[in-house]
Amino acid sequence: MVRAGRADETSMVVAAQAGDPRALDDLAAMYLPLVYAIVRRALGEPADVDDVVQETMLRALPELRTLRTPECFRPWLATIATRQISTHLHRRHADAERTAPLDELTDPPDADTENLALIHVELSAHRRKTVRASRWLDPDARALLSLWLLETAGRLTRPELAAALGTSVAHAGVRVQRMRNQLELSRSLVAALEAGPRCPRLTAVLGGWGGVPSALWRKRITRHTRSCADCVRAADELVPLDRLVVALALLPVPPARSATVLDRPALAGATANAVVTGAESGGAESAEAGSGSDAGVRAGLLGQLV
């Protein structure tokens, strides 16, 4: 994603709020990769990613007119994405033990649907282990992990990350550190589970475990792995997290994903509503530009993105 200058981005947001359909098209095209990266890293499963990215766009486009500080569009959009992720994860977390088999939570997505994203995510066994370790994080920590990876890759600043969380920069740093500590424990946990041969004492601890990552079993397993010499040795072989995070953060949007997420009537309707509403508040000239049919808006926005 080639980012425009901050002044150009702000001008684009202002124009979109005033009802300029071309600006709205360009804005959506520019920020779809950001939304996709945040959601994809937090959720993993392609079907869930499609739904949450679509929900994020459906909320953001009609509400664009409510944004009082156009220069804060990026953290504002990240906030919406993060809230949608948290809602989805909490809902899924409540049903996980009844509905989610282990292979759905640990196996990488099919190559025919991810293409270039897999090049970045699965370059090594260490990166794959980190991806699997992220499934053991609490729902809010998984959403924060997505933002932190983008910060590490230079796509978000720390103030923007803090704004997306709705907290101060100092408190955002505390939350990031807590998330990193939880991720490191989870990486050690995954290393111990996948060690060959597995520690027999760990196997005994796992009695009754259904194979689904959860906070309860994370605590039980890490209680053992932190005090077991064999499990500690398995964790010692892990590559430091700071050497992996950039490759984990950069996730290009596969063309098939764009088509699946964006080529839907609901999104086109939301886009048309955003343009018309913005036009009504921006003057007669903008209103005339934004009063075209849903099909016209669809051709502009979706044609560029797909």
Phi and psi restraints in degrees (value plus and minus 20) as a CYANA .aco file:
   2 VAL   PHI    -110.7   -70.7
   2 VAL   PSI      98.7   138.7
   3 ARG   PHI    -110.8   -70.8
   3 ARG   PSI     114.8   154.8
   4 ALA   PHI     -95.6   -55.6
   4 ALA   PSI     148.4   188.4
   5 GLY   PHI     -85.9   -45.9
   5 GLY   PSI     140.0   180.0
   6 ARG   PHI     -80.8   -40.8
   6 ARG   PSI     -59.5   -19.5
   7 ALA   PHI     -85.3   -45.3
   7 ALA   PSI     -60.2   -20.2
   8 ASP   PHI     -84.5   -44.5
   8 ASP   PSI     -60.8   -20.8
   9 GLU   PHI     -82.0   -42.0
   9 GLU   PSI     -64.9   -24.9
  10 THR   PHI     -82.9   -42.9
  10 THR   PSI     -62.5   -22.5
  11 SER   PHI     -82.2   -42.2
  11 SER   PSI     -57.3   -17.3
  12 MET   PHI     -85.6   -45.6
  12 MET   PSI     -61.5   -21.5
  13 VAL   PHI     -83.7   -43.7
  13 VAL   PSI     -65.1   -25.1
  14 VAL   PHI     -79.9   -39.9
  14 VAL   PSI     -63.2   -23.2
  15 ALA   PHI     -84.8   -44.8
  15 ALA   PSI     -60.4   -20.4
  16 ALA   PHI     -84.7   -44.7
  16 ALA   PSI     -60.4   -20.4
  17 GLN   PHI     -84.0   -44.0
  17 GLN   PSI     -50.0   -10.0
  18 ALA   PHI    -100.9   -60.9
  18 ALA   PSI     -25.1    14.9
  19 GLY   PHI      84.5   124.5
  19 GLY   PSI      -6.2    33.8
  20 ASP   PHI     -98.4   -58.4
  20 ASP   PSI      90.4   130.4
  21 PRO   PHI     -86.4   -46.4
  21 PRO   PSI     -52.6   -12.6
  22 ARG   PHI     -85.4   -45.4
  22 ARG   PSI     -61.5   -21.5
  23 ALA   PHI     -83.5   -43.5
  23 ALA   PSI     -58.5   -18.5
  24 LEU   PHI     -85.2   -45.2
  24 LEU   PSI     -60.7   -20.7
  25 ASP   PHI     -78.6   -38.6
  25 ASP   PSI     -70.0   -30.0
  26 ASP   PHI     -84.3   -44.3
  26 ASP   PSI     -58.0   -18.0
  27 LEU   PHI     -84.1   -44.1
  27 LEU   PSI     -65.3   -25.3
  28 ALA   PHI     -84.4   -44.4
  28 ALA   PSI     -61.7   -21.7
  29 ALA   PHI     -83.6   -43.6
  29 ALA   PSI     -58.2   -18.2
  30 MET   PHI     -90.4   -50.4
  30 MET   PSI     -56.5   -16.5
  31 TYR   PHI    -123.4   -83.4
  31 TYR   PSI     -23.0    17.0
  32 LEU   PHI     -77.9   -37.9
  32 LEU   PSI     -64.1   -24.1
  33 PRO   PHI     -79.3   -39.3
  33 PRO   PSI     -55.6   -15.6
  34 LEU   PHI     -84.4   -44.4
  34 LEU   PSI     -68.4   -28.4
  35 VAL   PHI     -82.0   -42.0
  35 VAL   PSI     -64.1   -24.1
  36 TYR   PHI     -80.7   -40.7
  36 TYR   PSI     -64.5   -24.5
  37 ALA   PHI     -83.1   -43.1
  37 ALA   PSI     -62.3   -22.3
  38 ILE   PHI     -81.6   -41.6
  38 ILE   PSI     -68.5   -28.5
  39 VAL   PHI     -92.9   -52.9
  39 VAL   PSI     -62.8   -22.8
  40 ARG   PHI     -82.0   -42.0
  40 ARG   PSI     -61.7   -21.7
  41 ARG   PHI     -90.2   -50.2
  41 ARG   PSI     -52.8   -12.8
  42 ALA   PHI     -98.4   -58.4
  42 ALA   PSI     -54.1   -14.1
  43 LEU   PHI    -123.3   -83.3
  43 LEU   PSI     -68.3   -28.3
  44 GLY   PHI      71.3   111.3
  44 GLY   PSI     -73.6   -33.6
  45 GLU   PHI     -94.4   -54.4
  45 GLU   PSI     105.8   145.8
  46 PRO   PHI     -75.9   -35.9
  46 PRO   PSI     -61.4   -21.4
  47 ALA   PHI     -82.8   -42.8
  47 ALA   PSI     -61.6   -21.6
  48 ASP   PHI     -86.3   -46.3
  48 ASP   PSI     -58.5   -18.5
  49 VAL   PHI     -80.3   -40.3
  49 VAL   PSI     -67.4   -27.4
  50 ASP   PHI     -73.9   -33.9
  50 ASP   PSI     -68.4   -28.4
  51 ASP   PHI     -84.0   -44.0
  51 ASP   PSI     -65.8   -25.8
  52 VAL   PHI     -92.7   -52.7
  52 VAL   PSI     -57.6   -17.6
  53 VAL   PHI     -82.5   -42.5
  53 VAL   PSI     -63.1   -23.1
  54 GLN   PHI     -82.6   -42.6
  54 GLN   PSI     -63.9   -23.9
  55 GLU   PHI     -81.9   -41.9
  55 GLU   PSI     -58.3   -18.3
  56 THR   PHI     -82.7   -42.7
  56 THR   PSI     -67.0   -27.0
  57 MET   PHI     -86.5   -46.5
  57 MET   PSI     -58.1   -18.1
  58 LEU   PHI     -83.3   -43.3
  58 LEU   PSI     -52.7   -12.7
  59 ARG   PHI    -100.6   -60.6
  59 ARG   PSI     -60.2   -20.2
  60 ALA   PHI     -90.9   -50.9
  60 ALA   PSI     -63.9   -23.9
  61 LEU   PHI     -82.3   -42.3
  61 LEU   PSI     -69.6   -29.6
  62 PRO   PHI     -87.7   -47.7
  62 PRO   PSI     -46.7    -6.7
  63 GLU   PHI    -110.7   -70.7
  63 GLU   PSI     -19.2    20.8
  64 LEU   PHI     -76.6   -36.6
  64 LEU   PSI     -55.7   -15.7
  65 ARG   PHI     -85.1   -45.1
  65 ARG   PSI     -38.4     1.6
  66 THR   PHI    -104.7   -64.7
  66 THR   PSI     -28.5    11.5
  67 LEU   PHI     -95.5   -55.5
  67 LEU   PSI      93.2   133.2
  68 ARG   PHI    -103.8   -63.8
  68 ARG   PSI     -40.8    -0.8
  69 THR   PHI    -141.1  -101.1
  69 THR   PSI      71.9   111.9
  70 PRO   PHI     -76.6   -36.6
  70 PRO   PSI     -48.9    -8.9
  71 GLU   PHI     -89.0   -49.0
  71 GLU   PSI     -31.9     8.1
  72 CYS   PHI    -120.8   -80.8
  72 CYS   PSI       2.2    42.2
  73 PHE   PHI     -80.8   -40.8
  73 PHE   PSI     -63.1   -23.1
  74 ARG   PHI     -81.0   -41.0
  74 ARG   PSI     -72.5   -32.5
  75 PRO   PHI     -86.2   -46.2
  75 PRO   PSI     -50.0   -10.0
  76 TRP   PHI     -83.0   -43.0
  76 TRP   PSI     -65.2   -25.2
  77 LEU   PHI     -86.4   -46.4
  77 LEU   PSI     -59.7   -19.7
  78 ALA   PHI     -83.9   -43.9
  78 ALA   PSI     -54.5   -14.5
  79 THR   PHI     -82.4   -42.4
  79 THR   PSI     -65.4   -25.4
  80 ILE   PHI     -82.0   -42.0
  80 ILE   PSI     -64.7   -24.7
  81 ALA   PHI     -81.5   -41.5
  81 ALA   PSI     -62.7   -22.7
  82 THR   PHI     -84.7   -44.7
  82 THR   PSI     -60.4   -20.4
  83 ARG   PHI     -85.4   -45.4
  83 ARG   PSI     -59.9   -19.9
  84 GLN   PHI     -85.4   -45.4
  84 GLN   PSI     -58.5   -18.5
  85 ILE   PHI     -83.0   -43.0
  85 ILE   PSI     -68.3   -28.3
  86 SER   PHI     -80.8   -40.8
  86 SER   PSI     -62.9   -22.9
  87 THR   PHI     -80.6   -40.6
  87 THR   PSI     -65.8   -25.8
  88 HIS   PHI     -85.1   -45.1
  88 HIS   PSI     -65.0   -25.0
  89 LEU   PHI     -86.6   -46.6
  89 LEU   PSI     -61.2   -21.2
  90 HIS   PHI     -84.5   -44.5
  90 HIS   PSI     -58.3   -18.3
  91 ARG   PHI     -85.6   -45.6
  91 ARG   PSI     -63.9   -23.9
  92 ARG   PHI     -91.0   -51.0
  92 ARG   PSI     -56.1   -16.1
  93 HIS   PHI     -82.6   -42.6
  93 HIS   PSI     -56.2   -16.2
  94 ALA   PHI     -85.2   -45.2
  94 ALA   PSI     -49.2    -9.2
  95 ASP   PHI    -124.6   -84.6
  95 ASP   PSI     -19.9    20.1
  96 ALA   PHI     -79.8   -39.8
  96 ALA   PSI     -64.9   -24.9
  97 GLU   PHI     -87.3   -47.3
  97 GLU   PSI     -41.8    -1.8
  98 ARG   PHI    -112.3   -72.3
  98 ARG   PSI     -45.8    -5.8
  99 THR   PHI    -142.0  -102.0
  99 THR   PSI     -39.5     0.5
 100 ALA   PHI    -125.7   -85.7
 100 ALA   PSI      90.4   130.4
 101 PRO   PHI     -91.5   -51.5
 101 PRO   PSI     139.4   179.4
 102 LEU   PHI     -81.4   -41.4
 102 LEU   PSI     -58.9   -18.9
 103 ASP   PHI     -85.7   -45.7
 103 ASP   PSI     -46.8    -6.8
 104 GLU   PHI     -91.0   -51.0
 104 GLU   PSI     -44.0    -4.0
 105 LEU   PHI    -114.2   -74.2
 105 LEU   PSI     -38.1     1.9
 106 THR   PHI    -135.6   -95.6
 106 THR   PSI     -48.6    -8.6
 107 ASP   PHI     -95.8   -55.8
 107 ASP   PSI     124.8   164.8
 108 PRO   PHI     -89.4   -49.4
 108 PRO   PSI     138.2   178.2
 109 PRO   PHI     -85.1   -45.1
 109 PRO   PSI     143.4   183.4
 110 ASP   PHI     -83.2   -43.2
 110 ASP   PSI     120.4   160.4
 111 ALA   PHI     -85.8   -45.8
 111 ALA   PSI     -49.1    -9.1
 112 ASP   PHI     -92.2   -52.2
 112 ASP   PSI     -31.8     8.2
 113 THR   PHI    -128.5   -88.5
 113 THR   PSI     -29.8    10.2
 114 GLU   PHI    -132.7   -92.7
 114 GLU   PSI     -54.9   -14.9
 115 ASN   PHI      29.3    69.3
 115 ASN   PSI    -130.0   -90.0
 116 LEU   PHI     -84.7   -44.7
 116 LEU   PSI     -50.3   -10.3
 117 ALA   PHI     -80.7   -40.7
 117 ALA   PSI     -56.9   -16.9
 118 LEU   PHI     -85.9   -45.9
 118 LEU   PSI     -49.2    -9.2
 119 ILE   PHI     -79.1   -39.1
 119 ILE   PSI     -58.6   -18.6
 120 HIS   PHI    -102.7   -62.7
 120 HIS   PSI     -60.8   -20.8
 121 VAL   PHI     -96.6   -56.6
 121 VAL   PSI     -52.9   -12.9
 122 GLU   PHI    -138.3   -98.3
 122 GLU   PSI      16.8    56.8
 123 LEU   PHI     -88.0   -48.0
 123 LEU   PSI     -45.0    -5.0
 124 SER   PHI    -171.2  -131.2
 124 SER   PSI     143.2   183.2
 125 ALA   PHI     -82.7   -42.7
 125 ALA   PSI     -52.0   -12.0
 126 HIS   PHI     -86.1   -46.1
 126 HIS   PSI     -60.5   -20.5
 127 ARG   PHI     -87.7   -47.7
 127 ARG   PSI     -59.1   -19.1
 128 ARG   PHI     -82.9   -42.9
 128 ARG   PSI     -58.8   -18.8
 129 LYS   PHI     -84.9   -44.9
 129 LYS   PSI     -57.1   -17.1
 130 THR   PHI     -86.0   -46.0
 130 THR   PSI     -59.8   -19.8
 131 VAL   PHI     -81.0   -41.0
 131 VAL   PSI     -64.9   -24.9
 132 ARG   PHI     -86.6   -46.6
 132 ARG   PSI     -56.2   -16.2
 133 ALA   PHI     -83.1   -43.1
 133 ALA   PSI     -53.1   -13.1
 134 SER   PHI     -83.6   -43.6
 134 SER   PSI     -42.5    -2.5
 135 ARG   PHI     -90.6   -50.6
 135 ARG   PSI     -34.6     5.4
 136 TRP   PHI    -111.0   -71.0
 136 TRP   PSI     -25.4    14.6
 137 LEU   PHI     -94.0   -54.0
 137 LEU   PSI     134.7   174.7
 138 ASP   PHI     -83.0   -43.0
 138 ASP   PSI     133.7   173.7
 139 PRO   PHI     -72.4   -32.4
 139 PRO   PSI     -65.7   -25.7
 140 ASP   PHI     -86.4   -46.4
 140 ASP   PSI     -54.1   -14.1
 141 ALA   PHI     -88.2   -48.2
 141 ALA   PSI     -54.7   -14.7
 142 ARG   PHI     -87.0   -47.0
 142 ARG   PSI     -59.8   -19.8
 143 ALA   PHI     -84.4   -44.4
 143 ALA   PSI     -61.3   -21.3
 144 LEU   PHI     -85.6   -45.6
 144 LEU   PSI     -57.4   -17.4
 145 LEU   PHI     -77.0   -37.0
 145 LEU   PSI     -61.3   -21.3
 146 SER   PHI     -80.0   -40.0
 146 SER   PSI     -64.3   -24.3
 147 LEU   PHI     -87.0   -47.0
 147 LEU   PSI     -60.4   -20.4
 148 TRP   PHI     -87.1   -47.1
 148 TRP   PSI     -58.0   -18.0
 149 LEU   PHI     -82.4   -42.4
 149 LEU   PSI     -59.6   -19.6
 150 LEU   PHI     -89.4   -49.4
 150 LEU   PSI     -53.9   -13.9
 151 GLU   PHI     -83.9   -43.9
 151 GLU   PSI     -64.4   -24.4
 152 THR   PHI     -82.1   -42.1
 152 THR   PSI     -55.1   -15.1
 153 ALA   PHI    -102.2   -62.2
 153 ALA   PSI     -20.6    19.4
 154 GLY   PHI      64.3   104.3
 154 GLY   PSI      -7.8    32.2
 155 ARG   PHI    -109.9   -69.9
 155 ARG   PSI     -38.8     1.2
 156 LEU   PHI    -154.4  -114.4
 156 LEU   PSI     128.2   168.2
 157 THR   PHI    -112.8   -72.8
 157 THR   PSI     144.7   184.7
 158 ARG   PHI     -81.6   -41.6
 158 ARG   PSI     -62.2   -22.2
 159 PRO   PHI     -80.6   -40.6
 159 PRO   PSI     -56.7   -16.7
 160 GLU   PHI     -88.0   -48.0
 160 GLU   PSI     -58.8   -18.8
 161 LEU   PHI     -81.7   -41.7
 161 LEU   PSI     -64.4   -24.4
 162 ALA   PHI     -83.2   -43.2
 162 ALA   PSI     -59.8   -19.8
 163 ALA   PHI     -84.4   -44.4
 163 ALA   PSI     -57.3   -17.3
 164 ALA   PHI     -85.2   -45.2
 164 ALA   PSI     -51.7   -11.7
 165 LEU   PHI    -103.8   -63.8
 165 LEU   PSI     -33.8     6.2
 166 GLY   PHI      52.2    92.2
 166 GLY   PSI      16.8    56.8
 167 THR   PHI    -160.9  -120.9
 167 THR   PSI     157.2   197.2
 168 SER   PHI     -97.9   -57.9
 168 SER   PSI     143.5   183.5
 169 VAL   PHI     -82.2   -42.2
 169 VAL   PSI     -60.6   -20.6
 170 ALA   PHI     -83.6   -43.6
 170 ALA   PSI     -66.0   -26.0
 171 HIS   PHI     -89.6   -49.6
 171 HIS   PSI     -51.7   -11.7
 172 ALA   PHI     -81.3   -41.3
 172 ALA   PSI     -59.1   -19.1
 173 GLY   PHI     -82.4   -42.4
 173 GLY   PSI     -59.3   -19.3
 174 VAL   PHI     -83.7   -43.7
 174 VAL   PSI     -64.1   -24.1
 175 ARG   PHI     -85.9   -45.9
 175 ARG   PSI     -58.5   -18.5
 176 VAL   PHI     -82.8   -42.8
 176 VAL   PSI     -62.4   -22.4
 177 GLN   PHI     -85.0   -45.0
 177 GLN   PSI     -59.9   -19.9
 178 ARG   PHI     -83.4   -43.4
 178 ARG   PSI     -61.4   -21.4
 179 MET   PHI     -83.8   -43.8
 179 MET   PSI     -62.1   -22.1
 180 ARG   PHI     -84.0   -44.0
 180 ARG   PSI     -59.7   -19.7
 181 ASN   PHI     -82.8   -42.8
 181 ASN   PSI     -61.8   -21.8
 182 GLN   PHI     -85.7   -45.7
 182 GLN   PSI     -57.7   -17.7
 183 LEU   PHI     -87.9   -47.9
 183 LEU   PSI     -59.5   -19.5
 184 GLU   PHI     -84.5   -44.5
 184 GLU   PSI     -61.2   -21.2
 185 LEU   PHI     -81.9   -41.9
 185 LEU   PSI     -59.4   -19.4
 186 SER   PHI     -89.4   -49.4
 186 SER   PSI     -55.4   -15.4
 187 ARG   PHI     -83.7   -43.7
 187 ARG   PSI     -61.6   -21.6
 188 SER   PHI     -84.3   -44.3
 188 SER   PSI     -57.9   -17.9
 189 LEU   PHI     -81.7   -41.7
 189 LEU   PSI     -68.0   -28.0
 190 VAL   PHI     -83.9   -43.9
 190 VAL   PSI     -60.9   -20.9
 191 ALA   PHI     -80.1   -40.1
 191 ALA   PSI     -60.9   -20.9
 192 ALA   PHI     -88.2   -48.2
 192 ALA   PSI     -61.3   -21.3
 193 LEU   PHI     -84.8   -44.8
 193 LEU   PSI     -53.3   -13.3
 194 GLU   PHI    -117.6   -77.6
 194 GLU   PSI     -17.2    22.8
 195 ALA   PHI     -85.7   -45.7
 195 ALA   PSI     125.0   165.0
 196 GLY   PHI    -147.4  -107.4
 196 GLY   PSI      99.5   139.5
 197 PRO   PHI     -96.2   -56.2
 197 PRO   PSI     135.5   175.5
 198 ARG   PHI     -93.8   -53.8
 198 ARG   PSI     127.2   167.2
 199 CYS   PHI     -78.2   -38.2
 199 CYS   PSI     104.5   144.5
 200 PRO   PHI     -82.6   -42.6
 200 PRO   PSI     -51.2   -11.2
 201 ARG   PHI     -89.4   -49.4
 201 ARG   PSI     -54.1   -14.1
 202 LEU   PHI     -87.0   -47.0
 202 LEU   PSI     -59.5   -19.5
 203 THR   PHI     -78.2   -38.2
 203 THR   PSI     -58.1   -18.1
 204 ALA   PHI     -86.8   -46.8
 204 ALA   PSI     -58.3   -18.3
 205 VAL   PHI     -82.7   -42.7
 205 VAL   PSI     -51.7   -11.7
 206 LEU   PHI     -99.2   -59.2
 206 LEU   PSI     -19.9    20.1
 207 GLY   PHI     -76.9   -36.9
 207 GLY   PSI     104.8   144.8
 208 GLY   PHI      71.7   111.7
 208 GLY   PSI     -25.5    14.5
 209 TRP   PHI     -98.3   -58.3
 209 TRP   PSI     112.3   152.3
 210 GLY   PHI    -108.1   -68.1
 210 GLY   PSI     -16.3    23.7
 211 GLY   PHI      69.7   109.7
 211 GLY   PSI     -15.3    24.7
 212 VAL   PHI    -124.4   -84.4
 212 VAL   PSI     102.9   142.9
 213 PRO   PHI     -78.2   -38.2
 213 PRO   PSI     116.7   156.7
 214 SER   PHI    -175.1  -135.1
 214 SER   PSI     141.5   181.5
 215 ALA   PHI     -83.6   -43.6
 215 ALA   PSI     -59.2   -19.2
 216 LEU   PHI     -81.8   -41.8
 216 LEU   PSI     -67.8   -27.8
 217 TRP   PHI     -94.0   -54.0
 217 TRP   PSI     -46.2    -6.2
 218 ARG   PHI     -81.8   -41.8
 218 ARG   PSI     -62.8   -22.8
 219 LYS   PHI     -86.6   -46.6
 219 LYS   PSI     -61.7   -21.7
 220 ARG   PHI     -85.8   -45.8
 220 ARG   PSI     -63.0   -23.0
 221 ILE   PHI     -92.0   -52.0
 221 ILE   PSI     -63.1   -23.1
 222 THR   PHI     -89.3   -49.3
 222 THR   PSI     -45.7    -5.7
 223 ARG   PHI     -80.0   -40.0
 223 ARG   PSI     -55.1   -15.1
 224 HIS   PHI    -100.6   -60.6
 224 HIS   PSI     -66.8   -26.8
 225 THR   PHI     -84.1   -44.1
 225 THR   PSI     -49.4    -9.4
 226 ARG   PHI     -93.3   -53.3
 226 ARG   PSI     -39.7     0.3
 227 SER   PHI    -133.5   -93.5
 227 SER   PSI     -15.7    24.3
 228 CYS   PHI    -125.5   -85.5
 228 CYS   PSI     102.9   142.9
 229 ALA   PHI     -82.2   -42.2
 229 ALA   PSI     -60.3   -20.3
 230 ASP   PHI     -84.8   -44.8
 230 ASP   PSI     -64.0   -24.0
 231 CYS   PHI     -89.5   -49.5
 231 CYS   PSI     -54.1   -14.1
 232 VAL   PHI     -84.7   -44.7
 232 VAL   PSI     -59.1   -19.1
 233 ARG   PHI     -83.8   -43.8
 233 ARG   PSI     -57.1   -17.1
 234 ALA   PHI     -83.5   -43.5
 234 ALA   PSI     -59.5   -19.5
 235 ALA   PHI     -91.5   -51.5
 235 ALA   PSI     -49.3    -9.3
 236 ASP   PHI     -83.6   -43.6
 236 ASP   PSI     -40.5    -0.5
 237 GLU   PHI    -103.1   -63.1
 237 GLU   PSI     -24.9    15.1
 238 LEU   PHI     -91.2   -51.2
 238 LEU   PSI     122.6   162.6
 239 VAL   PHI     -93.7   -53.7
 239 VAL   PSI     119.1   159.1
 240 PRO   PHI     -72.8   -32.8
 240 PRO   PSI     121.6   161.6
 241 LEU   PHI     -79.6   -39.6
 241 LEU   PSI     -57.9   -17.9
 242 ASP   PHI     -83.0   -43.0
 242 ASP   PSI     -40.2    -0.2
 243 ARG   PHI    -105.4   -65.4
 243 ARG   PSI     -26.3    13.7
 244 LEU   PHI    -131.2   -91.2
 244 LEU   PSI     -42.3    -2.3
 245 VAL   PHI     -87.3   -47.3
 245 VAL   PSI     -54.5   -14.5
 246 VAL   PHI     -84.4   -44.4
 246 VAL   PSI     -65.4   -25.4
 247 ALA   PHI     -84.0   -44.0
 247 ALA   PSI     -51.5   -11.5
 248 LEU   PHI     -94.6   -54.6
 248 LEU   PSI     -44.1    -4.1
 249 ALA   PHI    -100.8   -60.8
 249 ALA   PSI     -56.9   -16.9
 250 LEU   PHI    -104.4   -64.4
 250 LEU   PSI      86.4   126.4
 251 LEU   PHI    -147.1  -107.1
 251 LEU   PSI      77.7   117.7
 252 PRO   PHI     -85.6   -45.6
 252 PRO   PSI     129.5   169.5
 253 VAL   PHI    -100.3   -60.3
 253 VAL   PSI      93.7   133.7
 254 PRO   PHI     -82.2   -42.2
 254 PRO   PSI     122.6   162.6
 255 PRO   PHI     -74.1   -34.1
 255 PRO   PSI     -58.6   -18.6
 256 ALA   PHI     -83.4   -43.4
 256 ALA   PSI     -54.8   -14.8
 257 ARG   PHI     -86.9   -46.9
 257 ARG   PSI     -62.4   -22.4
 258 SER   PHI     -79.4   -39.4
 258 SER   PSI     -64.2   -24.2
 259 ALA   PHI     -83.6   -43.6
 259 ALA   PSI     -62.8   -22.8
 260 THR   PHI     -86.0   -46.0
 260 THR   PSI     -62.2   -22.2
 261 VAL   PHI     -95.6   -55.6
 261 VAL   PSI     -61.0   -21.0
 262 LEU   PHI    -121.7   -81.7
 262 LEU   PSI     -41.4    -1.4
 263 ASP   PHI    -106.7   -66.7
 263 ASP   PSI      42.7    82.7
 264 ARG   PHI    -154.6  -114.6
 264 ARG   PSI     121.4   161.4
 265 PRO   PHI     -77.5   -37.5
 265 PRO   PSI     -54.7   -14.7
 266 ALA   PHI     -81.8   -41.8
 266 ALA   PSI     -61.4   -21.4
 267 LEU   PHI     -88.7   -48.7
 267 LEU   PSI     -59.1   -19.1
 268 ALA   PHI     -81.8   -41.8
 268 ALA   PSI     -61.0   -21.0
 269 GLY   PHI     -83.8   -43.8
 269 GLY   PSI     -61.0   -21.0
 270 ALA   PHI     -84.6   -44.6
 270 ALA   PSI     -58.8   -18.8
 271 THR   PHI     -84.1   -44.1
 271 THR   PSI     -64.5   -24.5
 272 ALA   PHI     -81.2   -41.2
 272 ALA   PSI     -61.0   -21.0
 273 ASN   PHI     -83.3   -43.3
 273 ASN   PSI     -60.8   -20.8
 274 ALA   PHI     -84.1   -44.1
 274 ALA   PSI     -62.5   -22.5
 275 VAL   PHI     -85.6   -45.6
 275 VAL   PSI     -67.1   -27.1
 276 VAL   PHI     -84.1   -44.1
 276 VAL   PSI     -62.6   -22.6
 277 THR   PHI     -85.3   -45.3
 277 THR   PSI     -63.8   -23.8
 278 GLY   PHI     -82.3   -42.3
 278 GLY   PSI     -56.7   -16.7
 279 ALA   PHI     -86.5   -46.5
 279 ALA   PSI     -59.2   -19.2
 280 GLU   PHI     -82.1   -42.1
 280 GLU   PSI     -51.7   -11.7
 281 SER   PHI    -110.8   -70.8
 281 SER   PSI     -28.2    11.8
 282 GLY   PHI    -128.0   -88.0
 282 GLY   PSI     -20.1    19.9
 283 GLY   PHI      99.4   139.4
 283 GLY   PSI     146.4   186.4
 284 ALA   PHI     -86.1   -46.1
 284 ALA   PSI     -58.2   -18.2
 285 GLU   PHI     -83.9   -43.9
 285 GLU   PSI     -64.8   -24.8
 286 SER   PHI     -86.7   -46.7
 286 SER   PSI     -55.5   -15.5
 287 ALA   PHI     -81.9   -41.9
 287 ALA   PSI     -60.5   -20.5
 288 GLU   PHI     -84.3   -44.3
 288 GLU   PSI     -59.0   -19.0
 289 ALA   PHI     -88.0   -48.0
 289 ALA   PSI     -50.1   -10.1
 290 GLY   PHI    -117.9   -77.9
 290 GLY   PSI     -12.6    27.4
 291 SER   PHI    -118.1   -78.1
 291 SER   PSI      -3.2    36.8
 292 GLY   PHI     -91.8   -51.8
 292 GLY   PSI     156.1   196.1
 293 SER   PHI     -92.8   -52.8
 293 SER   PSI     143.4   183.4
 294 ASP   PHI     -78.0   -38.0
 294 ASP   PSI     -55.7   -15.7
 295 ALA   PHI     -83.8   -43.8
 295 ALA   PSI     -57.0   -17.0
 296 GLY   PHI     -86.5   -46.5
 296 GLY   PSI     -64.1   -24.1
 297 VAL   PHI     -83.1   -43.1
 297 VAL   PSI     -61.5   -21.5
 298 ARG   PHI     -79.0   -39.0
 298 ARG   PSI     -63.7   -23.7
 299 ALA   PHI     -83.8   -43.8
 299 ALA   PSI     -56.9   -16.9
 300 GLY   PHI     -91.5   -51.5
 300 GLY   PSI     -79.8   -39.8
 301 LEU   PHI     -86.8   -46.8
 301 LEU   PSI     -74.3   -34.3
 302 LEU   PHI     -92.4   -52.4
 302 LEU   PSI     -52.3   -12.3
 303 GLY   PHI     -81.5   -41.5
 303 GLY   PSI     -63.2   -23.2
 304 GLN   PHI     -87.1   -47.1
 304 GLN   PSI     -64.5   -24.5
 305 LEU   PHI     -91.7   -51.7
 305 LEU   PSI     -59.9   -19.9
